[in-house]
């Protein structure tokens, strides 16, 4: 069924257009402001086209178009990359391609991790391509006072400082929102994939999401339900996989013992209740 439209006319499942540009690791090759703006404009145009394809349930075509949008994004703009990867994950979910959905959501989360990774700071020297970037006195003050920026006495400087604070707060909220979407998508994909490892990973994602206070009510219900229902599924998957592994080990053991006229049934294993270890002996 085609996806519904949000108030802005975008697909409700893909994320909104990426916001302002981010400052990233000094090792990335950076474009001039003019080149970067042109690349982003090209990417945003492809992304808008992909959103339209998503709305009419053309998910495979949307993936290809999101990929073209991704190809135009400079590799140091991690926020834009994270948004596009999360949208690609949403398309794979619609196609029930659970592994691809989980993989793309993971790439989105990894991009946000790189974005939030603290940059090395120094109070001396000048910025260069290989060394840490010098931080301003305001940044140093913010570090010392738990992220609080001391406002200057000058009215104009105070206004600019407030703008910086508001911009940082908006960006933090944007990152948190995209991370929540990517986690929801990865958790669902892992849950649908099944298997001990995937189900355990899904539970961990849902547990992380349970600490998010700003989740939509519908997502909160999904998270709470998953945290209740996943543990027995995990235990069942664990027992099944352990049984399959023991069966394969027994088959391997029988192959080794057969030339000697023996089999694994010739042996018995006894558990030491005090230590939890096992001892092996011959069956009579």
C-alpha positions as CSV (number, residue, x, y, z in Angstrom):
1,X,0.0,0.0,0.0
2,X,1.5,3.4,-0.9
3,X,2.9,5.3,2.0
4,X,1.0,8.3,3.4
5,X,2.1,11.9,3.2
6,X,3.1,14.1,6.1
7,X,2.2,17.7,6.5
8,X,5.1,18.8,4.4
9,X,4.1,16.5,1.5
10,X,7.1,14.1,2.2
11,X,6.7,10.4,2.8
12,X,6.1,9.7,6.4
13,X,8.5,6.8,6.6
14,X,11.6,8.4,5.0
15,X,13.3,11.1,7.1
16,X,13.0,14.8,6.3
17,X,15.5,16.7,4.3
18,X,18.9,16.9,5.8
19,X,19.6,20.1,7.7
20,X,22.6,22.4,7.9
21,X,26.1,21.2,7.1
22,X,28.2,19.6,9.7
23,X,31.9,19.9,10.6
24,X,33.7,16.6,10.4
25,X,37.0,14.9,10.7
26,X,40.0,16.9,9.3
27,X,41.1,13.8,7.3
28,X,38.2,14.1,4.9
29,X,38.8,16.0,1.6
30,X,36.6,19.1,1.8
31,X,35.0,21.0,-1.1
32,X,34.8,24.7,-1.4
33,X,31.5,26.2,-0.1
34,X,30.3,26.7,-3.6
35,X,31.1,23.1,-4.7
36,X,29.6,21.7,-1.5
37,X,26.4,23.7,-2.0
38,X,26.1,22.5,-5.6
39,X,26.6,18.9,-4.6
40,X,24.0,19.1,-1.8
41,X,21.5,20.7,-4.2
42,X,22.0,17.8,-6.6
43,X,21.7,15.3,-3.7
44,X,18.5,17.0,-2.3
45,X,16.9,16.9,-5.8
46,X,17.6,13.2,-6.0
47,X,16.3,12.7,-2.5
48,X,13.1,14.5,-3.2
49,X,12.5,12.3,-6.3
50,X,13.2,9.2,-4.1
51,X,10.7,10.4,-1.5
52,X,8.1,10.6,-4.3
53,X,8.9,7.1,-5.4
54,X,8.5,5.9,-1.8
55,X,5.1,7.5,-1.5
56,X,3.8,5.4,-4.5
57,X,5.4,2.2,-3.2
58,X,8.1,2.1,-5.8
59,X,10.6,0.9,-3.2
60,X,13.3,-0.6,-5.5
61,X,13.4,2.5,-7.7
62,X,13.5,4.6,-4.5
63,X,16.5,2.8,-3.3
64,X,18.3,3.4,-6.6
65,X,17.4,7.1,-6.4
66,X,18.5,7.4,-2.8
67,X,21.8,5.8,-3.8
68,X,22.3,8.5,-6.5
69,X,21.5,11.1,-3.8
70,X,24.1,9.5,-1.6
71,X,26.7,9.6,-4.4
72,X,26.5,13.4,-4.5
73,X,27.0,13.9,-0.8
74,X,30.5,14.9,0.3
75,X,31.8,12.0,2.5
76,X,32.3,14.3,5.5
77,X,28.7,15.3,5.8
78,X,27.7,12.5,8.1
79,X,24.3,13.8,9.0
80,X,23.1,13.8,5.4
81,X,24.6,10.3,4.9
82,X,22.8,9.1,8.0
83,X,19.4,10.4,6.8
84,X,19.8,8.7,3.4
85,X,21.0,5.4,4.8
86,X,18.0,5.4,7.2
87,X,15.7,6.1,4.3
88,X,17.2,3.2,2.3
89,X,16.6,1.0,5.3
90,X,13.0,2.0,5.3
91,X,12.7,0.9,1.7
92,X,14.2,-2.5,2.4
93,X,11.8,-3.0,5.3
94,X,8.9,-2.4,2.9
95,X,10.4,-5.0,0.6
96,X,10.9,-7.4,3.5
97,X,14.6,-7.6,2.8
98,X,15.4,-7.8,6.5
99,X,19.2,-8.2,6.3
100,X,19.7,-5.3,3.9
101,X,17.4,-3.2,6.1
102,X,19.4,-3.9,9.2
103,X,22.7,-3.3,7.4
104,X,21.6,0.1,6.1
105,X,20.2,1.2,9.5
106,X,23.6,0.2,11.0
107,X,25.4,2.4,8.5
108,X,23.1,5.3,9.5
109,X,23.9,4.8,13.1
110,X,27.6,4.5,12.5
111,X,27.5,7.8,10.6
112,X,25.8,9.5,13.5
113,X,28.4,8.0,15.8
114,X,31.2,9.6,13.8
115,X,29.3,12.8,13.8
116,X,29.0,12.9,17.6
117,X,32.5,11.6,18.2
118,X,34.4,14.4,20.2
119,X,37.0,16.1,18.1
120,X,40.5,16.4,19.6
121,X,41.1,19.8,21.2
122,X,44.1,21.9,22.0
123,X,44.6,25.3,23.5
124,X,47.7,26.1,21.4
125,X,48.8,26.0,17.8
126,X,46.8,26.6,14.6
127,X,44.5,24.4,12.6
128,X,46.1,22.1,10.0
129,X,45.3,19.1,8.0
130,X,47.0,16.6,10.2
131,X,46.8,18.0,13.7
132,X,44.0,18.9,16.1
133,X,42.0,22.0,15.5
134,X,42.4,24.9,17.8
135,X,39.3,25.6,19.9
136,X,38.0,29.1,20.8
137,X,37.9,30.4,24.3
138,X,34.2,30.0,24.2
139,X,34.5,26.3,23.3
140,X,37.0,25.9,26.2
141,X,34.6,27.6,28.6
142,X,31.8,25.3,27.4
143,X,34.0,22.3,28.0
144,X,34.9,23.4,31.5
145,X,31.3,24.3,32.5
146,X,29.6,21.1,31.2
147,X,28.6,22.5,27.8
148,X,27.3,25.9,29.1
149,X,28.6,28.8,27.0
150,X,29.4,32.0,28.9
151,X,27.7,34.9,27.2
152,X,29.8,38.0,26.4
153,X,28.9,41.4,27.7
154,X,28.6,42.9,24.3
155,X,24.9,42.7,23.1
156,X,25.8,41.7,19.5
157,X,28.2,38.9,20.8
158,X,25.5,37.7,23.2
159,X,23.0,37.4,20.3
160,X,25.5,35.4,18.3
161,X,26.2,33.2,21.2
162,X,22.5,32.5,21.7
163,X,22.2,31.7,18.0
164,X,25.0,29.2,18.3
165,X,23.4,27.5,21.3
166,X,20.0,27.3,19.6
167,X,21.7,25.9,16.4
168,X,23.6,23.2,18.5
169,X,20.4,22.3,20.3
170,X,18.5,21.9,17.1
171,X,21.2,19.7,15.6
172,X,21.4,17.5,18.7
173,X,17.7,17.0,18.5
174,X,17.9,16.2,14.8
175,X,20.6,13.6,15.4
176,X,18.6,12.0,18.2
177,X,15.5,11.8,16.0
178,X,17.4,10.2,13.1
179,X,19.1,7.8,15.5
180,X,15.8,6.8,17.0
181,X,14.4,6.1,13.5
182,X,17.4,4.0,12.5
183,X,17.3,2.1,15.7
184,X,13.6,1.3,15.2
185,X,14.2,0.1,11.7
186,X,17.2,-2.0,12.7
187,X,15.4,-3.5,15.6
188,X,12.4,-4.5,13.5
189,X,14.7,-5.9,10.8
190,X,16.7,-8.0,13.3
191,X,13.5,-9.2,14.9
192,X,12.1,-10.3,11.6
193,X,15.3,-12.0,10.6
194,X,15.2,-14.2,13.7
195,X,18.0,-16.3,15.1
196,X,19.7,-16.0,18.5
197,X,22.1,-13.2,17.6
198,X,19.6,-11.1,15.6
199,X,16.9,-11.3,18.3
200,X,19.4,-10.4,21.0
201,X,20.5,-7.4,18.9
202,X,16.9,-6.4,18.4
203,X,16.3,-6.5,22.2
204,X,19.3,-4.3,22.8
205,X,18.1,-1.8,20.3
206,X,14.7,-1.7,21.8
207,X,16.2,-1.3,25.3
208,X,18.2,1.7,24.1
209,X,15.0,3.2,22.6
210,X,13.2,2.7,25.9
211,X,15.3,5.5,27.3
212,X,14.2,8.0,24.6
213,X,11.6,10.3,26.1
214,X,10.5,11.9,22.9
215,X,9.5,8.8,21.0
216,X,6.0,8.9,19.3
217,X,3.4,7.1,21.3
218,X,3.0,4.4,18.6
219,X,6.8,3.7,18.7
220,X,6.8,3.6,22.5
221,X,4.1,0.9,22.4
222,X,6.1,-1.2,19.9
223,X,9.2,-0.8,22.0
224,X,7.5,-1.9,25.3
225,X,5.8,-4.8,23.6
226,X,9.1,-6.0,22.0
227,X,10.9,-5.8,25.4
228,X,8.2,-8.1,26.8
229,X,8.0,-10.6,24.0
230,X,11.6,-10.9,22.8
231,X,13.2,-12.7,25.8
232,X,11.3,-16.0,25.4
233,X,12.0,-15.9,21.6
234,X,15.7,-15.4,22.4
235,X,15.7,-18.4,24.8
236,X,13.9,-20.6,22.2
237,X,16.3,-19.6,19.5
238,X,19.3,-20.1,21.8
239,X,18.2,-23.6,22.7
240,X,17.5,-24.5,19.1
241,X,20.9,-23.2,17.9
242,X,22.7,-24.9,20.7
243,X,20.9,-28.2,19.9
244,X,21.9,-27.9,16.3
245,X,25.5,-27.1,17.2
246,X,25.7,-30.1,19.5
247,X,24.1,-32.3,16.7
248,X,26.9,-31.2,14.3
249,X,29.6,-31.8,16.9
250,X,28.1,-35.3,17.6
251,X,28.2,-36.0,13.9
252,X,31.8,-34.8,13.7
253,X,32.7,-36.9,16.7
254,X,31.0,-40.0,15.2
255,X,33.1,-39.6,12.0
256,X,36.3,-39.5,14.0
257,X,35.4,-42.4,16.3
258,X,33.9,-44.8,13.7
259,X,37.3,-46.3,12.5
260,X,37.8,-47.4,16.1
261,X,34.4,-49.1,16.4
262,X,33.1,-46.3,18.7
263,X,30.6,-43.5,18.6
264,X,29.6,-40.6,20.8
265,X,27.0,-42.9,22.3
266,X,29.8,-44.9,23.8
267,X,30.5,-42.0,26.2
268,X,28.6,-40.3,28.8
269,X,28.9,-36.8,30.2
270,X,28.3,-36.0,33.9
271,X,27.9,-32.4,35.1
272,X,29.6,-31.4,38.4
273,X,26.9,-29.3,40.1
274,X,29.5,-27.5,42.2
275,X,31.7,-26.3,39.4
276,X,29.4,-26.5,36.4
277,X,32.0,-28.4,34.5
278,X,31.5,-31.8,32.8
279,X,33.5,-35.0,33.0
280,X,33.4,-37.7,30.4
281,X,33.4,-41.5,30.9
282,X,32.7,-44.7,29.0
283,X,29.2,-46.1,29.1
284,X,29.1,-49.6,30.6
